[in-house]
Amino acid sequence: MTAPRLWMGVCGLLAAPVLWIASVQLGQVLPYADCGHAWRGSFWLPCLAAILAVAGGWLAWRSAAGRRGAAGFVLRVGAGLAVVFTLALLLQGLAGWMLTGCER
């Protein structure tokens, strides 16, 4: 079995922060669109982003498995950051679940 390529790990390193940025930006608009609709995008989209962030963190962790030195350290830090950003995404999704968007 060959070791995963470095670019796969870098994609995993960048996935969680980019998904969090997109989710924060959508979180500014989606509550207004959710008001009066049954589909709660401000809940489901951060949850989907959290799943993708976990996948990116796993990819970074998997890529760091056989590496030593700076590359392995950066990929392991990326996997740890993915955990932090996943927590932030889940908390944002929880807020979308609790609030309907019609509050003023």
N, C-alpha and C positions, 0 to 999 in steps of 0.2 A: 504494500500500500504506500502510495507516495504522499508526501506532506502537501497540505494545501498551499496554494500560491499566495504570495504576499499581497497581491492586489485584492484577493478575496477578503483577507483580513482587514485591509484598509477600507474596503466597502463596509465591512461590519463595524469598523471604528467610526465611520462617518454617518451611518444610517440613523442611529438613535438621536444625535443632536439635530440632524436635518428634519427628522420626523417630528421632533418636539417643536422646532421652529414653525413648521407648517401647521401643527396642531394649535399652537398659541395664536397664530394669525387667523386660522379658521374659527377659533374660539371667540374672536371679536365679532364675527359676522353671524355664525350659526345660531346663537340664541334668538336673534330676531327672526330668522327663518323658521325656527322650531316652534315659535309661538302659534298655537292653534293647530299643530299637526301631530299626528300620532307617531310618526317616525322621528325619533330623537337623535338627530345627527350629532349634537353636542355631547352625546353619551357614546354612541357607537364608533364614531371616527377616532377619538382618542384611544378607545379600547383596541381597535384595529391597529393603530399606530404603535401601541404598546406591544402587541404581538409581534409586529415587524421589528421593533427595537430589540426584543428578546432574541429574535432570529439573527439580527445583526450582531448582537453581543456574543451569541453562541458561535457565529462564524469567526469573530475576532479571537475568541478563546481557543477555538479549534485550530486556527492558523498559528497561534502562539505555542502550541503544544510541543513542537520540536525545535523551537528557536531559542537561541540564547543571545545575550547582549542587548543592545538598544532596540532592535526590531521586536524581540520577544517582550521586552518591558513595555514598549508602546502599545503593542497589541493587547497585553494583559490590562493595561490601564484603560484601553478602549472598551474591553469587556466589562470592567468595573463601572465605567461611565455609562455604559448601556443599562446597567442595573439602576443607577441613579435616575437616568432619564425615563426609564420604564416606570419607576415609582412616581415621578412627576406626571407622566401621562395618565397613569391610573388615578391619581388624585384629581386631575382635570376631568377625567371621565366620570368620576364619582360626583363632582360638582354638577356636571351636565345631567346626571341621573336625578339629583336631588332638586335642582332648579329647572323650571319648565321653560324659562326664557320670557315669560309674560310678566314677571315681577317688575315692578317699577319703583 
